[in-house]
Amino acid sequence: MRIVLTTALLGALVCGGCKKKAPETVEAKPPAPLAGSKIEPLTPPTLGGVTPMPGVEPTPAPAPGPAKPTPLTPLAPPKTVAKPAPGAPQRFYTVEKGDTLWKIAVRVYGDGQRYRDIQAANPGLVPNQMKIGQKLVLPPK
């Protein structure tokens, strides 16, 4: 504790005699034009004209032509849910613990992608809020 107080006291004594000088301010003046010179305003570059940089060869712009197709894969058309024939028995599935629409689709149809069909056949179904014992309508295979 003594060391801290001694150091603080010595620091105050040494800095107490220092005089701080205010920073000098210099007024910025615009340069005076040279005698006989005419100052022209800068013009913004145009989009059509390109000034090449020294030592760099310009590359020619590609000729306009038909647009190339993008390498995107097309989306598959949405599957339509087949309506059961009148008089055909409607199938149901009772939700069990741990079921998801994907697991149900794999169990019933053998294809997890058919979960969309199950969801379409049950309007208002919220997949992450299914309850155990809830009955779902299953579209035909």
Rosetta blueprint (number, residue, H / E / L):
1 M L
2 R H
3 I H
4 V H
5 L H
6 T H
7 T H
8 A H
9 L H
10 L H
11 G H
12 A H
13 L H
14 V H
15 C H
16 G H
17 G L
18 C L
19 K L
20 K L
21 K L
22 A L
23 P L
24 E L
25 T L
26 V L
27 E L
28 A L
29 K L
30 P L
31 P L
32 A L
33 P L
34 L L
35 A L
36 G L
37 S L
38 K L
39 I L
40 E L
41 P L
42 L L
43 T L
44 P L
45 P L
46 T L
47 L L
48 G L
49 G L
50 V L
51 T L
52 P L
53 M L
54 P L
55 G L
56 V L
57 E L
58 P L
59 T L
60 P L
61 A L
62 P L
63 A L
64 P L
65 G L
66 P L
67 A L
68 K L
69 P L
70 T L
71 P L
72 L L
73 T L
74 P L
75 L L
76 A L
77 P L
78 P L
79 K L
80 T L
81 V L
82 A L
83 K L
84 P L
85 A L
86 P L
87 G L
88 A L
89 P L
90 Q L
91 R E
92 F E
93 Y E
94 T E
95 V L
96 E L
97 K L
98 G L
99 D L
100 T L
101 L H
102 W H
103 K H
104 I H
105 A H
106 V H
107 R H
108 V H
109 Y H
110 G L
111 D L
112 G H
113 Q H
114 R H
115 Y H
116 R H
117 D H
118 I H
119 Q H
120 A H
121 A H
122 N L
123 P L
124 G L
125 L L
126 V L
127 P H
128 N H
129 Q H
130 M L
131 K L
132 I L
133 G L
134 Q L
135 K E
136 L E
137 V E
138 L E
139 P L
140 P L
141 K L
